[in-house]
């Protein structure tokens, strides 16, 4: 799927496939340096982090394992309340492990804050966060994020794992969705 396939549903391309790839190379180099000599457990948050996790893992030169969590944060409509349910828990034991949570986007930070607290109770050696996108203006809680791909405005974005009604995840870029798609 590309921009032409979206037709009038795409307002604009915010980040190109090339920009994302270049930034992932930079993040991977930083992670390789920071975790030199250690094994890392990458924890992807489903479903959005699939693209970021796969592309980041392939760029890393250090040994990594991968595991997945699915969490649901519900509230009024499209906004998170910070009340979280685990839909799929990790298979791996975190005791003594270096854990790197991989996210597609951090919006309010409420779900991520809960997830960090939860994982830290499981006895890891360390827990850090890597995200492709962050919306600083949307933050409701302060969350320490060690690796950030891009800070973006509060626009509604899709692509590169991000969806609207389970569509557009497979776009190789990040774009803003035209308002007519989600306001009808």
MARTOR-480415 format. One record per residue: z negated, x negated, y negated of N, C-alpha, C, O in turn; residue in one letter; residue number from 1. Coordinates in steps of 0.02 Angstrom, whole numbers, padded with zeros to 5 digits. Layout:
// MARTOR-480415
    n.zz    n.xx    n.yy   ca.zz   ca.xx   ca.yy    c.zz    c.xx    c.yy    o.zz    o.xx    o.yy  residu  num
       Z       X       Y       Z       X       Y       Z       X       Y       Z       X       Y       a  NUM
...
This chain:
// MARTOR-480415
    n.zz    n.xx    n.yy   ca.zz   ca.xx   ca.yy    c.zz    c.xx    c.yy    o.zz    o.xx    o.yy  residu  num
   00000  -00043   00059   00000   00000   00000   00000  -00045  -00062  -00035  -00095  -00064       x    1
   00040  -00026  -00111   00041  -00063  -00174   00039  -00015  -00233   00033   00045  -00225       x    2
   00044  -00043  -00293   00038  -00003  -00354   00091   00053  -00356   00076   00109  -00378       x    3
   00151   00038  -00334   00205   00088  -00335   00188   00147  -00290   00207   00204  -00305       x    4
   00153   00135  -00235   00135   00188  -00188   00086   00238  -00219   00081   00295  -00198       x    5
   00049   00216  -00269  -00001   00259  -00301   00030   00307  -00352   00000   00358  -00368       x    6
   00088   00290  -00378   00120   00333  -00428   00075   00344  -00488   00049   00296  -00517       x    7
   00067   00407  -00507   00028   00425  -00567  -00048   00421  -00555  -00086   00430  -00603       x    8
  -00070   00408  -00493  -00142   00404  -00479  -00173   00339  -00505  -00233   00335  -00515       x    9
  -00131   00288  -00517  -00155   00224  -00543  -00150   00223  -00618  -00097   00233  -00647       x   10
  -00208   00212  -00651  -00207   00205  -00724  -00184   00135  -00743  -00139   00127  -00784       x   11
  -00216   00084  -00712  -00196   00015  -00725  -00226  -00031  -00672  -00276  -00015  -00640       x   12
  -00195  -00089  -00664  -00221  -00141  -00620  -00272  -00180  -00660  -00256  -00208  -00712       x   13
  -00333  -00183  -00634  -00387  -00219  -00668  -00389  -00292  -00646  -00396  -00337  -00687       x   14
  -00384  -00302  -00580  -00385  -00370  -00551  -00329  -00375  -00500  -00325  -00334  -00454       x   15
  -00287  -00424  -00507  -00231  -00433  -00460  -00254  -00465  -00395  -00309  -00493  -00391       x   16
  -00212  -00461  -00345  -00226  -00493  -00281  -00235  -00568  -00291  -00278  -00598  -00259       x   17
  -00196  -00597  -00335  -00201  -00670  -00348  -00268  -00687  -00381  -00300  -00736  -00363       x   18
  -00289  -00647  -00430  -00353  -00660  -00463  -00411  -00655  -00413  -00457  -00696  -00414       x   19
  -00408  -00606  -00369  -00460  -00597  -00319  -00461  -00657  -00272  -00515  -00684  -00257       x   20
  -00403  -00678  -00249  -00399  -00736  -00203  -00425  -00800  -00234  -00461  -00837  -00202       x   21
  -00407  -00812  -00296  -00431  -00872  -00331  -00507  -00871  -00338  -00540  -00921  -00327       x   22
  -00534  -00813  -00356  -00607  -00808  -00365  -00643  -00815  -00298  -00696  -00846  -00295       x   23
  -00614  -00788  -00244  -00644  -00796  -00178  -00645  -00869  -00157  -00694  -00892  -00127       x   24
  -00592  -00907  -00173  -00592  -00979  -00159  -00650  -01014  -00194  -00683  -01056  -00165       x   25
  -00661  -00995  -00257  -00715  -01025  -00296  -00783  -01007  -00268  -00827  -01050  -00261       x   26
  -00792  -00943  -00251  -00856  -00922  -00223  -00869  -00955  -00156  -00926  -00977  -00143       x   27
  -00819  -00960  -00114  -00827  -00993  -00048  -00847  -01066  -00056  -00890  -01091  -00020       x   28
  -00816  -01101  -00103  -00834  -01171  -00115  -00907  -01177  -00137  -00942  -01222  -00115       x   29
  -00929  -01132  -00180  -00999  -01132  -00203  -01047  -01117  -00146  -01098  -01150  -00139       x   30
  -01030  -01068  -00104  -01072  -01050  -00047  -01075  -01107   00003  -01128  -01124   00029       x   31
  -01017  -01138   00017  -01016  -01196   00062  -01062  -01251   00037  -01099  -01281   00077       x   32
  -01061  -01265  -00028  -01104  -01317  -00056  -01177  -01298  -00053  -01219  -01339  -00034       x   33
  -01193  -01236  -00071  -01262  -01213  -00072  -01294  -01210  -00003  -01354  -01220   00004       x   34
  -01255  -01195   00048  -01281  -01187   00116  -01262  -01245   00162  -01265  -01238   00223       x   35
  -01242  -01301   00134  -01222  -01359   00175  -01276  -01376   00226  -01335  -01381   00209       x   36
  -01255  -01384   00289  -01301  -01402   00342  -01340  -01344   00371  -01381  -01354   00415       x   37
  -01327  -01284   00347  -01363  -01225   00373  -01313  -01173   00399  -01255  -01171   00377       x   38
  -01335  -01133   00444  -01295  -01077   00467  -01314  -01015   00426  -01372  -01005   00407       x   39
  -01264  -00975   00413  -01274  -00916   00371  -01255  -00853   00410  -01205  -00852   00447       x   40
  -01295  -00801   00401  -01279  -00736   00428  -01252  -00694   00370  -01290  -00677   00324       x   41
  -01189  -00677   00372  -01159  -00633   00323  -01174  -00562   00344  -01160  -00543   00400       x   42
  -01201  -00522   00298  -01216  -00452   00312  -01172  -00410   00265  -01183  -00409   00204       x   43
  -01124  -00377   00294  -01079  -00334   00255  -01106  -00263   00252  -01135  -00238   00300       x   44
  -01097  -00232   00195  -01119  -00164   00186  -01057  -00119   00191  -01012  -00121   00149       x   45
  -01057  -00078   00244  -00999  -00036   00258  -00995   00023   00210  -01047   00047   00186       x   46
  -00936   00045   00195  -00871   00025   00219  -00838  -00022   00168  -00793  -00060   00186       x   47
  -00860  -00019   00107  -00825  -00053   00053  -00820  -00128   00059  -00772  -00157   00035       x   48
  -00868  -00161   00092  -00869  -00234   00094  -00823  -00264   00146  -00818  -00325   00151       x   49
  -00788  -00223   00184  -00746  -00249   00238  -00695  -00301   00213  -00690  -00355   00241       x   50
  -00659  -00285   00161  -00607  -00331   00135  -00639  -00395   00108  -00616  -00450   00124       x   51
  -00690  -00388   00067  -00723  -00447   00038  -00751  -00491   00093  -00742  -00552   00091       x   52
  -00786  -00461   00140  -00818  -00500   00193  -00766  -00538   00235  -00775  -00597   00249       x   53
  -00713  -00505   00254  -00662  -00537   00295  -00630  -00595   00257  -00623  -00650   00283       x   54
  -00610  -00583   00195  -00577  -00635   00156  -00624  -00693   00138  -00603  -00751   00139       x   55
  -00685  -00677   00122  -00734  -00730   00106  -00749  -00771   00168  -00750  -00833   00164       x   56
  -00762  -00739   00224  -00779  -00775   00286  -00724  -00824   00306  -00738  -00879   00328       x   57
  -00662  -00804   00298  -00606  -00848   00317  -00600  -00908   00271  -00570  -00958   00290       x   58
  -00628  -00904   00211  -00624  -00960   00164  -00682  -01009   00172  -00679  -01065   00146       x   59
  -00735  -00988   00206  -00794  -01031   00214  -00781  -01084   00267  -00746  -01072   00316       x   60
  -00809  -01144   00256  -00802  -01199   00303  -00865  -01210   00344  -00865  -01249   00391       x   61
  -00919  -01175   00327  -00981  -01182   00364  -00984  -01129   00419  -00950  -01078   00415       x   62
  -01025  -01141   00470  -01029  -01092   00524  -01064  -01029   00500  -01119  -01032   00472       x   63
  -01033  -00972   00513  -01063  -00908   00494  -01061  -00860   00553  -01018  -00864   00596       x   64
  -01109  -00815   00552  -01107  -00756   00595  -01099  -00697   00548  -01115  -00701   00489       x   65
  -01074  -00642   00576  -01065  -00582   00535  -01098  -00523   00569  -01096  -00516   00630       x   66
  -01129  -00481   00529  -01158  -00418   00553  -01147  -00366   00498  -01130  -00383   00441       x   67
  -01157  -00303   00515  -01142  -00249   00470  -01199  -00199   00466  -01234  -00187   00515       x   68
  -01207  -00170   00407  -01252  -00114   00396  -01214  -00059   00363  -01167  -00071   00324       x   69
  -01233   00002   00379  -01207   00060   00342  -01268   00097   00315  -01313   00114   00353       x   70
  -01267   00107   00251  -01322   00143   00218  -01293   00200   00177  -01237   00196   00153       x   71
  -01333   00251   00168  -01312   00308   00128  -01364   00318   00074  -01424   00325   00087       x   72
  -01340   00320   00013  -01383   00334  -00044  -01358   00399  -00074  -01300   00405  -00092       x   73
  -01402   00446  -00078  -01379   00511  -00100  -01417   00534  -00161  -01473   00513  -00174       x   74
  -01384   00576  -00199  -01413   00603  -00260  -01369   00660  -00283  -01339   00694  -00242       x   75
  -01365   00670  -00347  -01324   00724  -00374  -01252   00701  -00378  -01235   00660  -00420       x   76
  -01210   00727  -00335  -01139   00712  -00338  -01122   00640  -00323  -01135   00616  -00268       x   77
  -01093   00605  -00372  -01070   00537  -00361  -01120   00484  -00384  -01104   00425  -00383       x   78
  -01179   00505  -00404  -01228   00456  -00428  -01282   00444  -00375  -01303   00489  -00340       x   79
  -01302   00381  -00370  -01353   00361  -00321  -01422   00378  -00347  -01438   00370  -00406       x   80
  -01464   00403  -00302  -01533   00417  -00320  -01579   00359  -00303  -01637   00356  -00325       x   81
  -01552   00312  -00263  -01593   00257  -00240  -01630   00274  -00176  -01663   00231  -00147       x   82
  -01626   00337  -00153  -01654   00357  -00089  -01604   00339  -00036  -01547   00364  -00036       x   83
  -01623   00296   00010  -01575   00266   00056  -01592   00283   00128  -01650   00282   00148       x   84
  -01540   00298   00166  -01546   00307   00238  -01503   00254   00272  -01448   00240   00250       x   85
  -01529   00224   00325  -01490   00176   00365  -01450   00216   00415  -01478   00251   00458       x   86
  -01384   00211   00411  -01339   00245   00458  -01322   00200   00517  -01313   00223   00573       x   87
  -01316   00134   00503  -01305   00084   00555  -01345   00023   00536  -01334  -00007   00483       x   88
  -01392   00004   00579  -01434  -00054   00564  -01401  -00117   00592  -01353  -00114   00630       x   89
  -01430  -00173   00574  -01406  -00238   00598  -01419  -00245   00673  -01468  -00218   00699       x   90
  -01376  -00282   00706  -01388  -00301   00776  -01429  -00366   00779  -01466  -00376   00827       x   91
  -01422  -00408   00729  -01452  -00475   00729  -01526  -00472   00707  -01546  -00431   00666       x   92
  -01565  -00517   00736  -01634  -00529   00715  -01631  -00576   00654  -01597  -00628   00658       x   93
  -01664  -00559   00600  -01660  -00599   00539  -01713  -00654   00535  -01711  -00695   00489       x   94
  -01759  -00656   00581  -01814  -00704   00579  -01789  -00775   00572  -01752  -00801   00614       x   95
  -01810  -00807   00517  -01793  -00877   00504  -01720  -00890   00486  -01699  -00948   00482       x   96
  -01681  -00838   00474  -01609  -00845   00460  -01596  -00846   00385  -01634  -00818   00345       x   97
  -01541  -00878   00367  -01516  -00876   00298  -01466  -00819   00294  -01413  -00822   00325       x   98
  -01484  -00767   00257  -01445  -00706   00254  -01409  -00701   00186  -01439  -00711   00134       x   99
  -01345  -00686   00190  -01306  -00675   00129  -01275  -00605   00134  -01230  -00593   00174       x  100
  -01301  -00560   00093  -01275  -00492   00090  -01209  -00494   00052  -01205  -00522  -00003       x  101
  -01157  -00464   00081  -01092  -00463   00049  -01077  -00391   00029  -01076  -00346   00071       x  102
  -01065  -00381  -00036  -01052  -00315  -00064  -00984  -00313  -00096  -00957  -00365  -00117       x  103
  -00955  -00254  -00100  -00893  -00245  -00136  -00907  -00236  -00210  -00874  -00267  -00252       x  104
  -00957  -00194  -00226  -00972  -00180  -00296  -01046  -00163  -00304  -01076  -00132  -00261       x  105
  -01074  -00184  -00360  -01142  -00166  -00378  -01137  -00125  -00442  -01113  -00148  -00494       x  106
  -01161  -00063  -00436  -01157  -00016  -00491  -01227  -00009  -00521  -01247  -00048  -00564       x  107
  -01266   00040  -00499  -01333   00051  -00525  -01382  -00003  -00501  -01430  -00020  -00535       x  108
  -01369  -00030  -00441  -01414  -00079  -00411  -01469  -00048  -00370  -01507  -00084  -00337       x  109
  -01475   00018  -00371  -01530   00051  -00335  -01527   00041  -00260  -01577   00023  -00229       x  110
  -01469   00052  -00230  -01462   00043  -00158  -01473  -00030  -00138  -01507  -00044  -00090       x  111
  -01443  -00075  -00176  -01450  -00146  -00160  -01522  -00169  -00167  -01546  -00208  -00126       x  112
  -01558  -00145  -00217  -01628  -00162  -00226  -01668  -00140  -00164  -01711  -00178  -00139       x  113
  -01655  -00080  -00140  -01689  -00056  -00080  -01671  -00099  -00020  -01715  -00117   00019       x  114
  -01607  -00116  -00013  -01584  -00155   00044  -01616  -00225   00044  -01637  -00249   00096       x  115
  -01619  -00256  -00014  -01652  -00322  -00019  -01725  -00318   00003  -01748  -00360   00041       x  116
  -01760  -00269  -00021  -01831  -00260  -00001  -01837  -00250   00074  -01881  -00279   00106       x  117
  -01794  -00209   00102  -01795  -00196   00173  -01782  -00259   00214  -01820  -00274   00261       x  118
  -01730  -00296   00197  -01713  -00356   00236  -01764  -00411   00229  -01775  -00449   00276       x  119
  -01796  -00416   00170  -01847  -00468   00160  -01909  -00456   00203  -01946  -00504   00216       x  120
  -01920  -00395   00226  -01978  -00382   00270  -01965  -00404   00341  -02010  -00403   00383       x  121
  -01904  -00425   00356  -01885  -00443   00425  -01891  -00518   00439  -01868  -00541   00491       x  122
  -01921  -00555   00394  -01937  -00626   00406  -01880  -00675   00400  -01880  -00726   00435       x  123
  -01831  -00664   00356  -01777  -00713   00349  -01802  -00775   00311  -01851  -00772   00275       x  124
  -01767  -00831   00321  -01781  -00891   00282  -01762  -00880   00209  -01796  -00904   00163       x  125
  -01707  -00844   00198  -01684  -00829   00131  -01638  -00767   00133  -01607  -00753   00184       x  126
  -01635  -00732   00077  -01589  -00676   00069  -01558  -00682   00000  -01593  -00682  -00050       x  127
  -01492  -00686  -00002  -01455  -00689  -00065  -01400  -00636  -00063  -01388  -00605  -00012       x  128
  -01368  -00626  -00120  -01316  -00575  -00126  -01252  -00606  -00155  -01254  -00645  -00203       x  129
  -01196  -00586  -00125  -01130  -00602  -00152  -01094  -00536  -00161  -01092  -00494  -00116       x  130
  -01064  -00526  -00219  -01026  -00465  -00231  -00960  -00482  -00265  -00956  -00528  -00305       x  131
  -00909  -00445  -00248  -00845  -00455  -00281  -00847  -00428  -00353  -00822  -00460  -00399       x  132
  -00878  -00369  -00361  -00879  -00336  -00427  -00950  -00316  -00446  -00991  -00299  -00403       x  133
  -00963  -00319  -00510  -01027  -00295  -00536  -01014  -00259  -00602  -00974  -00282  -00643       x  134
  -01049  -00203  -00612  -01044  -00165  -00674  -01111  -00173  -00712  -01155  -00131  -00704       x  135
  -01118  -00225  -00752  -01181  -00238  -00787  -01206  -00179  -00829  -01266  -00167  -00833       x  136
  -01160  -00143  -00861  -01179  -00088  -00904  -01206  -00028  -00866  -01239   00016  -00895       x  137
  -01193  -00025  -00801  -01215   00032  -00760  -01282   00019  -00726  -01311   00064  -00695       x  138
  -01309  -00042  -00731  -01370  -00061  -00696  -01430  -00019  -00717  -01443  -00010  -00777       x  139
  -01465   00006  -00667  -01527   00043  -00679  -01588   00002  -00659  -01644   00015  -00682       x  140
  -01577  -00048  -00617  -01630  -00094  -00597  -01602  -00165  -00600  -01542  -00176  -00592       x  141
  -01646  -00213  -00611  -01626  -00282  -00613  -01625  -00310  -00542  -01676  -00313  -00509       x  142
  -01566  -00332  -00520  -01558  -00360  -00453  -01529  -00430  -00462  -01479  -00440  -00496       x  143
  -01562  -00479  -00430  -01538  -00548  -00434  -01478  -00556  -00387  -01485  -00552  -00326       x  144
  -01420  -00569  -00415  -01359  -00577  -00377  -01336  -00649  -00386  -01319  -00669  -00442       x  145
  -01335  -00687  -00332  -01320  -00759  -00337  -01245  -00773  -00348  -01228  -00818  -00385       x  146
  -01203  -00734  -00316  -01130  -00746  -00320  -01095  -00683  -00343  -01097  -00631  -00309       x  147
  -01062  -00687  -00400  -01026  -00629  -00428  -00954  -00649  -00439  -00938  -00699  -00471       x  148
  -00910  -00608  -00411  -00838  -00619  -00421  -00819  -00604  -00493  -00796  -00648  -00529       x  149
  -00828  -00541  -00513  -00808  -00519  -00580  -00857  -00467  -00606  -00878  -00423  -00569       x  150
  -00874  -00473  -00669  -00908  -00419  -00704  -00854  -00374  -00734  -00807  -00399  -00765       x  151
  -00861  -00309  -00722  -00810  -00262  -00745  -00842  -00205  -00786  -00902  -00195  -00783       x  152
  -00801  -00169  -00824  -00828  -00111  -00860  -00845  -00054  -00813  -00834  -00060  -00752       x  153
  -00871  -00001  -00838  -00895   00055  -00797  -00840   00103  -00775  -00855   00158  -00751       x  154
  -00777   00083  -00782  -00721   00124  -00760  -00726   00140  -00685  -00757   00103  -00647       x  155
  -00695   00195  -00665  -00691   00213  -00594  -00637   00170  -00562  -00579   00176  -00580       x  156
  -00657   00127  -00516  -00609   00080  -00486  -00599   00093  -00411  -00643   00117  -00376       x  157
  -00539   00076  -00388  -00520   00083  -00318  -00482   00021  -00297  -00461  -00020  -00339       x  158
  -00475   00014  -00232  -00437  -00043  -00204  -00483  -00097  -00180  -00542  -00100  -00197       x  159
  -00455  -00140  -00138  -00492  -00196  -00109  -00559  -00174  -00079  -00611  -00205  -00091       x  160
  -00555  -00120  -00040  -00614  -00093  -00007  -00645  -00034  -00040  -00680   00006  -00008       x  161
  -00634  -00026  -00105  -00662   00030  -00143  -00618   00092  -00136  -00556   00087  -00137       x  162
  -00650   00149  -00128  -00612   00209  -00115  -00628   00265  -00164  -00676   00263  -00202       x  163
  -00585   00315  -00161  -00600   00381  -00187  -00581   00430  -00132  -00522   00433  -00113       x  164
  -00629   00467  -00107  -00618   00514  -00052  -00585   00479   00007  -00539   00507   00038       x  165
  -00608   00419   00023  -00585   00378   00078  -00512   00354   00071  -00483   00330   00119       x  166
  -00484   00360   00012  -00416   00335   00000  -00418   00274  -00044  -00467   00262  -00080       x  167
  -00366   00234  -00041  -00353   00177  -00084  -00390   00113  -00064  -00382   00062  -00098       x  168
  -00430   00114  -00011  -00465   00053   00010  -00417  -00004   00025  -00434  -00063   00014       x  169
  -00358   00012   00050  -00311  -00039   00074  -00266  -00068   00019  -00220  -00105   00035       x  170
  -00279  -00052  -00043  -00243  -00085  -00097  -00265  -00159  -00101  -00324  -00173  -00094       x  171
  -00218  -00205  -00111  -00237  -00276  -00115  -00264  -00297  -00183  -00281  -00355  -00192       x  172
  -00269  -00251  -00229  -00293  -00264  -00296  -00348  -00214  -00313  -00361  -00168  -00274       x  173
  -00380  -00223  -00371  -00428  -00174  -00396  -00396  -00141  -00457  -00374  -00174  -00503       x  174
  -00395  -00074  -00455  -00365  -00037  -00510  -00410   00019  -00532  -00457   00039  -00497       x  175
  -00396   00045  -00591  -00432   00103  -00615  -00393   00165  -00595  -00332   00167  -00600       x  176
  -00430   00215  -00573  -00400   00277  -00550  -00389   00323  -00610  -00432   00330  -00653       x  177
  -00331   00353  -00612  -00315   00399  -00666  -00364   00459  -00663  -00376   00485  -00608       x  178
  -00391   00479  -00720  -00441   00533  -00721  -00419   00598  -00688  -00460   00634  -00660       x  179
  -00354   00615  -00690  -00332   00677  -00660  -00346   00681  -00585  -00351   00735  -00557       x  180
  -00354   00623  -00553  -00366   00621  -00481  -00436   00647  -00465  -00445   00684  -00416       x  181
  -00486   00628  -00505  -00555   00646  -00488  -00586   00698  -00534  -00646   00713  -00527       x  182
  -00548   00726  -00580  -00576   00777  -00623  -00548   00847  -00610  -00569   00896  -00640       x  183
  -00500   00851  -00565  -00470   00917  -00549  -00518   00961  -00511  -00501   01018  -00494       x  184
